Amino acid sequence: MSEAKLDRATLRAIPRGVWALGLVSLFMDISSEMIHALLPIYMVTVLGTSTLAVGLIEGMAEATAAATKVFSGALSDWLGKRKLLAVIGYGLAAVTKPVFPLASSIGWLVGARFIDRIGKGIRGAPRDALIADIAPAHLRGASFGLRQALDTVGGFVGPLLAILLMLATADSFTTVFWIAVIPAFIAFGLMAFAVREPTRPATAKPVRFPLHRAEIARLPPAFWFVVAVAAVFTLARFSEAFLVLKAQDIGLPLAWIPAVMVVMSLVYALAAYPAGVLADGPGGRGRVLVVGLLLLVAADLVLAWAERIAMLGLGVALWGLHMGFTQGLLSALVADTAPDDLRGTAFGIFNLVIGAALLVASLVAGALWDVFGPRATFLAGAGFTILSLVGFWVVLRRQGAGRPPAAV
């Protein structure tokens, strides 16, 4: 059977529930990226905040989301219900969207950003656990890759709409923010009415709550290995807000700055599903992860010296490739290594650690930018990525015969 036929067969085999969750992610990301593609520039140019403040706000918002995921994941395991929490999370994200066009100060924007991220935290781990529950084990990488690809389609459609609306409205941030409200409520409706939760097996063990020490002890060493690798890697992958600020730094016109997120997300979307399929092959997890890390090193080095639009575009495209090769894969690795009845808890712990690392990374990136300039920020990112590659290689050697823990 040809590779193309195999790929079509794989797509047809992916359960409808995964497709529905992908569409939910697509519409919510359209809404979020219409706002977030402009928000760093809005805060710096209109409200007069510093780059360090942008890094602090972005990092703390993501860390808040990550901390919330721990409890929502554990709660979904305890209840045996994932969908309800996902509906609440998407609902919170939807109702905060009108705050952005109505906000008259940085305080209102920060408040809306935090509530939006709490919504993300509530829905994130239960949604990922729901995908793991729905998807057959042999299609897990492809299912997470598909969900990530659809999510990322929203990631480039949103900024593209922001560009068109900024051009059509003479750079009216408020108009763009208002229109972003519509896809957020579409996503909420799809989550509420188009996603069904699978029946929990009668043999499933009851899970203690919340985050009982005995339950955490059941998470195997392979899971903690995945968490450790992802944490070091995340120190190199600071907020995409700095890609937007880099575009402003080289003089890209205001209305065209969201093009950075369009390019990044388009490449991300195109890479995520094929990378997931590759990762499902024999020994594919480790190889795909290494490729993703190398792509991030290349992206940081290009962006460090980018002074023209072409170099910026290349660096942003490489950043999107690295996202496609790593984000769905890391979720698949968590699903591979966690016990079935503790997947929500596992995704919650994973996201808590990643959120803390992202907070540190964004703070360091913002401070380096303010003190030494953009080049120092991206060179530091390349350095952390190389450290994570070295650490990954050392662990592989210690496992013997070049093999990491079971899932990788």
N, C-alpha and C positions, 0 to 999 in steps of 0.2 A: 504494500500500500504506500502511495506517495506521501511525502511529508505534508503537502497541502491537504490531502484527504484526511490524514491523521489529525491535523489541526482542526479541521471542520468537525470531525467526529468528537474531538475533545470538547469543543464549544457546545455542541448539541448535548453532550453528556452532563455538562454542568447543570445542577438543579436550578429550577426556576426561582427558588427563594434567593439564591446567590445573585442572580440577575436583578431581582427586585431590590435587594440591598445595594447593589451597584448603582442602580438608577437613583435611589435615595441619596447616596453619596454624591452622585453627579450633580443633582439639583442644589443640594446644600453647598457644594463647593463652588458652583456658579455664583451663588449669593455671597458666600464668604470672600471669594477672591475678587469680586467686583469692589468690595470694600477694602480688603487688605492690600490689594495692589496699589491703592492710593493712600492708605492710612499713614504709613511712615512719612511720606512727603507732606501730607496734610499737617501732621504733627510738627514737622520741622519747619516748613515754610509758612504755614498759616498761624499755628499756635506757638511757634518759637521754642519748641523743646530741643534738647541736645541729643546727639547721637547716642551717648551713654544712656540717657533716659529712655530712648526708643528700645535699646537692648534690654534694659531693666524691665520695661513694661511687657515686651514680647516674651522675655524669658520667664517672668513671674506668671504671666497668663498661661503659658504652656505648662509650667510646673503645677499650677493650680489644677489644670485639666488632668495632669498625670496623677496627682494625689487623689483626686476624686475617683479616678478609674479603679484604684485599689478597692475602695469600698463598694462601688457599683458592681465590680467583678465578683467580689466575695458574696454580695447580696444576691446576685443572679444565680450563683451556685447553690446558695442556701435555699432560695425560693424554688429553684428549678425552673425559673421563668426568665427569659432573656428579653423578650419583645417589649414588655411593659416599661422596663428601664430605658430601652432604646427610644421608645415613643416619648417618654418624659424628656430625655436628653435633646432630641431633635425639636421638641416643642419649645424648650427653653431657648435654644439657638434661634428659632424663628421669632419669638416674641421680643428678643433683644434687638433685632435688626432695625426697627423704626427709631431706636434711640440714636443711632449714628447720624441720621440727617437732622434730628431735633437737638443734638447736643450743642451747648453754647460755650463749653469749657473743656479743658483736658480731663477734669474730674469725671464728667459725664462719659467721655469716651473710654476712660480707663474702667469705669464701672460696667459699661456695656460689654467691653472686651472681656472682663473677668467673668461676668455672668454667662456670656457666650461660651467661654472656655469651660466653665462648670458644666454646661450642657454637653459639651464635647466629652468631658470626663465621664459623665453619667452614661452616655451612650456607647463610648468607645469599646471598653472591654466586653460588655454584653453583646454588642454587635459582632465583634471578632469571634467570640465564643459561639455565637449563633451560626456564623459561617462555618466554623469547625464542626459544629453539630450537624449541619445540613450536608456538607460536602463529604463524599466518600474519601477515604484515606489516600487512594491513588490519584485523586484529582485535587488534593488540598493546595498544592503550589499553584496550579492553574486557577483554582477558585479565588484564592487570595490575590493572585495576579490580575484576574479579571475585575474584581471589585476595586483594586487599586487603579487599574487602567481607566475604568469608568469614572472613578473619583477624580482622576487627573484630567480627563476630558473636561470636566467642570472647571478644573484648575486653569485651563487655557481659554475656555469659552468665556469665563467670568472676566478676566483681564481684557480680552478682546472686545467684549461689550463695553467695558469701562473706557477703552480707547475711543471707540466710535461715539459713545455718549459724551465724552469730554470734548471731542472735536465738534460735535453737533450742538453743544450747549455752551460753548466758549468757556471751557474749564470749570463747569459748575459741579463741584464736589457733591453738593446737596442733592442734585437731581440723580446722580449716579447712585448715591446711597439709598434714595427712595425706591428706585427701580429694583435694587437688589433685594428688597423685601419680598417680591413676588416669588422667585424660585425657592426661597426658604420655606414658604408655606406649602408649595407644591411637594417638597421633600417630606415635610411633616405629614401631609395627607397620604403619600405613598407608604410611608412607614406604618401609619395607623391602619391602612386598609388593604395594602397589597402584599404584606409579608405575613406568612403564617409560621408559627412556632412548632417545631416537631415535637411529638409526644416523647416525654422523658421515659427511658427504659425502666421497666418495673424492677430490674435488678440493680439500678443505680443506688449507690450508698448515700445515706443522708450526710450532709456536710455541716460541720459546726460553723457558727458565725459569732463574731466576725474575725477573720484572720487568726483562727485559733492556732496556737503553737504546734499542736499535733498535726493539723492539716498542712501547715507550711512545711513541716518535716517530711511530708510525703512527696514534696516536689524533688525530683531526682537531680543528681549532679549535672547531668546534661543540660537541664533547664538553666541552672545557675551559670553554666559556661556561656550559654547564649546571652544571658543578661549581662555578664561581664564584658563580652566582646562588643555588644551593642552599646554599652555605657561608654567605653573608651572611644568607640567610633563616633558617638554623638557629640563628644567634646570637640570633634573636628567639624561637625555639621551644624553650625550655628543657624539662627533664624534666616529665612529667605528675605527678610526685611533688608538685610545688608546687600543683597543683589539689587534691590530697588534703589538703595542709597548709592550704590556704585554707578548705576545708570545716571543718576543726577550728578554725580561727581565728574563724569566725563562730558557733561553738557547736553545730555539727551533732552529734547523739549518736553515740557511737563505732560502734555497730552499723550506722548508716546512712551512714557516711562512704564506703564503697565505692559508694554510689549515684552519686557524682560520676563514677566511671569507667563505670558503667552508662549514664548519660545521654550522656557524651562518645562512648563506643564505639557506642552505638545510632545516634546521628546520623551518626557516621563511616561506619558500615556502610551506612546508607541512602544516603549521598551518594557513596560511592566508585565504585560501578559506573556510575551515570548520569554522573558527572563524567568517567569514562574514555571513555564513549561520546561525550560532547560533545567531548572532546579529540581523538577520531579524525576529527572533521569538518574541512573545509577551514579552515585558520588557527585551529583550536580550541585548540592547545597553549598559545599565548601568552595568549589571553583567559582560559582556565580558570586559568592560573597567577596572573594579576593578580587575579581574583576571590578566589582562595585567600589571597593576601596581604592584601587588603582585609578579609576575614573575620577574619584573625588580629589586625589592628589593632582591629577592633570588639570581639573577644573580650577582648583585654588591657585596653581601656578600661573595659568593663563590669566585669571582675573586679577592677580597681583600686579601684572605688568600691562593690563589692558588700558589703553589710552584712546582707542578708536572704537567705533561702533562694531566693526567686524570682529575685533578681538573680544569685545564684550559678548557678542552673540555666540562666539565659539565657546567661551568660558561658561556661559549660561546653559548652552546645549549639553556640554559635558556634565554640568551639575545635574541636569535633568536625567541624563543617562545613568549617573550613579544612583539617583533616587529610584529609577526603574529597576535597577539591579539589586537593590538592597531592602527597600521598605516592605514589599510584599513577602520577600524571602524571610526576613526576620520574624514576621507574623507567622509564617508557615513553620518556622523552627520552633517557636513557642508552642504551637499546636501539636507538633510532633513529639515534644519532650514532656508535656504536661499530662497528668492523668485526665481522662475524659471528664470526670466529675469535678475537677478543679481548674478547668480551663479559664473560667471567669476570673478566679483568683490569680492564676498565673499571668494572664494578660494585664490584670491590674498592677501586680508587682512589677512586671516588665515595664509598663508605661510610667510608673512612679519613678523608677530608676532613670529611665530615658528623659523624663521631664526635669528631674534634678540636674542631670548632665547638660540638658539644653539650656537651663537657666544659667549655669556656670559658663557655658560656651558663649551665650549671648552677652553676658556681662563682660567677659574678657574681650570679646570682639568689639563691643562698644567702647570700652576703655582704650584699647589699642588704637581704634579709629580716631578717637578724640585726641590722643596724645601723639601718636606716631603716623597716623594717616591710614588710608585704605589698604596700602600694600602690606603693612604689618599684620593687619587682620587676616588677610588671605594666606600669607606665608605661615602664620601660626596655625591656621586650619590644616595646611599641608603637613606641617610638622606633627600634629596630633594624629593625622591619618597614618603617617608612616609609623608612628609608635604603635598604633592599633594593628597594623600589618605585622610588625615585628612580634608583638604579643601573640597574635593568632598563630604565626609560624612556630613560635616557641612551644605553645600548647600542643600543636600538631605533632611536633617532634617528641614531646614527652608522652604523648598517647601511644607512641610506638607504631612502626610501620607506616608512618605518615597519615594515621587516621585519628580524627578528633572524636569527641563523644558521639554516641550512636546517631543522633539526628543529623549531624553535619557531615 
